[in-house]
Amino acid sequence: MPAEAVAAVERPQADPHTQLSSEEPARKRRSTFSLKANLGGSALAVAETAEVATQEPEVKRLSAFSQNALETAWMDTVKAMEDRPVIHSVISKATPVLEDDFRFRISVENKMQADYLEGVRDELIGGLRSLLENDAIRWSINVEEGSSNARIVYTPEERYQFLLEKNPHLAEFRKEFKLDLE
């Protein structure tokens, strides 16, 4: 191979689009991205696609159901989540209350329980929709702060009265075993 051919192969070829003079510093060519050029006039198609994506899915099944049917389906859905103890505990304590237009309400004690329910919302609603054969089922979560256990009891007598309200058989138990309050 002649020496001139080897030198031509080893030497990088200059880009014909870039003209460098010995006085100008070498500049890198920047690439730009143009939405207009890449869409090629299909902005209308993109707008139509966006409209289709924002439309709600068509409701197919609208079977009516009662409060009892809702509670039964809720318990079946609760049983399906026994493998997740925290979620199972939260949803087993909650009882759905049927409202109007296939909407039901769940009452929980605090925000954390509401967050757990929101985390499994799709699974719960999906299970209820299939069990009740109704695709229009919606729910709302109501956080009821301050339960009946929020009352502070200080003395043993107050504690006994508080527990006696919850369980009237406590008085019989106390008499039978001759227990005092301290």
C-alpha positions in Angstrom: 0.0 0.0 0.0 1.4 3.4 -0.9 2.3 5.8 2.0 -0.1 8.4 0.7 -3.1 6.0 0.9 -2.2 5.0 4.5 -1.9 8.7 5.5 -5.3 9.3 3.9 -6.9 6.5 5.9 -5.4 7.5 9.2 -6.2 11.2 8.9 -9.8 12.0 9.8 -11.7 13.5 7.0 -13.0 17.0 7.5 -16.8 17.5 7.5 -17.8 19.2 4.3 -20.5 21.1 6.2 -18.2 22.6 8.7 -15.7 25.2 7.5 -13.0 25.9 10.0 -10.4 28.5 9.5 -7.2 28.5 11.4 -8.2 31.7 13.2 -11.6 30.5 14.5 -11.8 28.1 17.4 -13.4 24.7 16.8 -17.1 24.8 17.7 -19.3 21.8 18.2 -22.5 21.7 16.2 -25.6 21.7 18.4 -28.6 19.6 17.5 -32.0 21.2 18.0 -35.3 19.5 18.4 -38.4 21.0 16.8 -41.8 19.8 17.7 -43.4 21.4 14.7 -40.9 19.7 12.3 -41.4 16.3 14.0 -45.2 16.5 14.1 -45.3 17.3 10.4 -48.6 19.1 10.6 -50.3 16.4 12.7 -51.1 18.7 15.6 -54.8 18.0 14.9 -54.3 14.3 15.4 -52.5 14.9 18.7 -55.4 17.0 19.9 -58.0 14.4 18.9 -55.9 11.7 20.7 -55.9 13.8 23.9 -59.7 14.2 23.7 -60.1 10.4 23.4 -57.8 9.8 26.4 -59.8 12.1 28.7 -63.2 10.6 28.0 -64.5 8.3 30.7 -65.0 4.6 29.9 -68.4 3.6 28.9 -70.6 2.1 31.7 -71.7 -1.3 30.8 -73.3 -3.1 33.8 -75.8 -1.2 36.0 -77.4 -3.9 38.2 -79.2 -2.6 41.2 -78.0 -3.8 44.6 -79.1 -3.4 48.3 -77.2 -2.6 51.5 -77.1 -6.3 52.4 -75.6 -7.2 49.0 -73.0 -4.5 49.4 -72.0 -5.7 52.8 -71.8 -9.3 51.6 -69.7 -8.3 48.6 -67.5 -6.2 50.9 -66.9 -9.1 53.2 -66.0 -11.4 50.3 -63.5 -8.7 49.1 -62.1 -8.5 52.6 -61.5 -12.2 52.7 -59.5 -11.9 49.4 -57.1 -9.6 51.2 -56.2 -11.8 54.1 -52.6 -12.1 52.9 -52.0 -8.4 53.7 -52.7 -8.1 57.5 -52.6 -4.3 57.8 -54.9 -3.7 54.9 -57.2 -6.6 56.0 -57.4 -5.1 59.5 -58.4 -1.7 58.2 -61.0 -2.8 55.7 -62.5 -5.4 58.0 -63.3 -2.7 60.6 -65.0 -0.5 58.0 -68.6 -1.0 57.0 -69.8 0.4 53.7 -73.0 2.5 53.8 -75.0 2.7 50.6 -75.9 6.2 49.4 -77.5 7.2 46.1 -76.4 6.6 42.5 -74.4 3.4 43.3 -72.2 5.4 45.6 -71.2 4.2 49.1 -69.4 5.7 52.0 -66.7 4.2 54.2 -66.0 5.8 57.6 -62.5 5.3 59.1 -61.0 6.6 62.3 -57.9 8.5 61.0 -56.1 9.7 57.9 -53.7 6.8 57.8 -56.5 4.3 57.5 -57.9 6.4 54.7 -54.5 6.3 52.9 -54.4 2.5 53.2 -57.9 2.3 51.7 -56.9 4.6 48.8 -53.8 2.4 48.2 -56.0 -0.6 47.5 -58.9 1.4 46.0 -58.6 -0.2 42.5 -58.6 -3.7 43.9 -61.6 -3.1 46.2 -63.7 -1.3 43.7 -62.8 -3.8 41.0 -63.8 -6.7 43.2 -67.1 -5.0 44.2 -67.9 -4.2 40.6 -67.5 -7.8 39.5 -69.4 -9.2 42.5 -72.3 -6.8 42.3 -72.2 -6.7 38.5 -72.2 -2.9 38.4 -69.6 -0.8 36.7 -70.9 2.5 38.1 -69.9 1.8 41.7 -68.1 4.8 43.4 -67.0 5.4 47.0 -66.1 8.1 49.3 -64.0 7.9 52.4 -65.0 9.8 55.5 -62.4 10.4 58.2 -64.2 10.6 61.6 -61.6 12.0 64.0 -62.2 11.5 67.7 -63.8 8.1 68.4 -65.7 7.1 71.6 -62.4 6.0 73.1 -61.1 9.5 73.1 -62.6 10.3 76.5 -59.8 10.5 79.1 -60.4 8.6 82.4 -58.2 9.4 85.4 -59.4 7.6 88.5 -60.2 3.9 88.9 -63.9 4.7 89.5 -64.0 6.6 86.1 -62.3 3.8 84.4 -64.8 1.3 85.9 -67.7 3.4 84.8 -66.3 3.8 81.3 -65.8 0.0 80.9 -69.2 -0.7 82.4 -70.8 1.4 79.6 -69.0 -0.8 77.1 -69.8 -4.1 78.8 -72.7 -4.3 81.3 -71.6 -7.8 82.4 -68.6 -6.3 84.1 -70.7 -5.5 87.2 -71.7 -9.2 87.5 -68.1 -10.3 87.0 -67.0 -7.8 89.7 -69.6 -9.1 92.2 -69.0 -12.8 91.5 -65.3 -12.6 92.1 -65.6 -9.9 94.9 -63.2 -7.5 93.2 -62.5 -3.9 94.2 -61.5 -1.0 92.0 -57.9 -0.7 93.0 
